[in-house]
Every structure is written in C-alpha cells, then in structure tokens.
C-alpha cells in the first residue's frame, strides 16, 4: 500500500522496502530496471546504520513471528548485541 500510493517515494529519494526480511526493493525494482535483492546477500547492517529513519509495519500475520529466531528484529538485535560466549 505504501509503495502503490507513492508514500515512500515522496518521503525520500533513497528509500528501501524490506519485504518480510527476504527481499530489498527500491525505485529501480518498481520500475523494472532491476530485480529485488535477496536479503541473504544484502548488507542490511550498513543500510540500517546509514538510514535517516526507518518504519516498521506489522500485520496480525507477521506480528505472530516475533517468537521466531529468523524474524528481522531478532536478527538485528543479535547482530548489534551479540550474546557473550562462555
């Protein structure tokens, strides 16, 4: 909805949409100039640290994924605050 109504495109010229933490979309993807990037090969850490802001949206379906270890909030938390090895 945010992409179809141009909300994101009007907020910033350098926007990204992380689709379920599986793919990264940008303006070139919407225009068909490039394919979405797979998150496994994308440097999401650099992108996140250089962002002016980020918006996290949830639906009842993806909110239930909070308990899964591969959920993006868990992955980000573990990246920035790794557990100490004993």
C-alpha positions in Angstrom: 0.0 0.0 0.0 2.8 2.4 0.8 4.5 1.7 -2.4 1.4 1.8 -4.6 0.4 5.2 -3.3 3.9 6.7 -3.6 4.1 7.5 0.1 7.6 6.1 0.4 8.8 7.6 -2.9 7.6 11.0 -1.8 9.3 10.7 1.6 12.8 10.1 0.4 14.6 9.6 -2.9 16.8 6.9 -1.4 14.2 4.6 0.1 14.1 0.8 0.5 11.4 -1.6 1.3 12.4 -4.8 3.1 9.7 -7.3 2.1 9.4 -9.7 5.1 13.2 -9.5 5.6 13.5 -11.7 2.4 13.9 -9.1 -0.4 15.0 -5.5 -0.7 13.0 -3.3 -3.1 13.9 0.2 -4.3 12.8 2.6 -7.0 14.6 0.6 -9.7 12.8 -2.6 -8.7 9.4 -0.9 -9.1 10.4 0.5 -12.5 11.6 -2.9 -13.6 15.2 -1.8 -14.1 16.5 -4.4 -11.6 15.3 -7.3 -9.6 14.7 -7.2 -5.8 17.9 -8.1 -3.9 17.8 -11.2 -1.7 18.4 -10.3 2.0 20.9 -13.1 2.4 23.4 -11.3 0.2 22.4 -7.7 1.1 24.4 -5.6 3.6 21.3 -4.6 5.6 23.5 -3.6 8.6 25.1 -0.8 6.5 21.8 0.3 5.1 20.2 0.4 8.5 23.0 2.4 10.1 23.0 5.0 7.3 19.2 5.5 7.3 17.8 8.8 8.4 14.7 6.9 9.7 13.0 3.6 9.3 9.4 2.5 9.7 8.4 -1.0 10.8 4.9 -2.1 9.9 3.2 -5.2 11.2 0.0 -7.0 10.4 -1.6 -9.6 12.6 0.0 -12.3 10.5 3.6 -11.1 10.7 3.3 -9.9 14.3 3.0 -13.6 15.3 6.5 -14.1 14.0 8.0 -12.2 16.9 9.0 -15.5 18.6 10.8 -16.9 15.5 14.6 -16.7 15.5 14.8 -15.6 11.9 12.4 -12.6 12.4 14.2 -9.4 11.5 14.0 -7.8 14.9 15.6 -10.8 16.5 18.3 -10.9 13.8 19.1 -7.2 14.2 19.2 -7.4 17.9 21.6 -10.4 17.8 23.8 -8.5 15.3 24.1 -5.4 17.4 24.1 -7.1 20.8 25.7 -10.5 20.3 25.5 -12.9 23.2 28.7 -13.3 25.2 30.4 -16.7 24.6 31.2 -18.5 27.8 
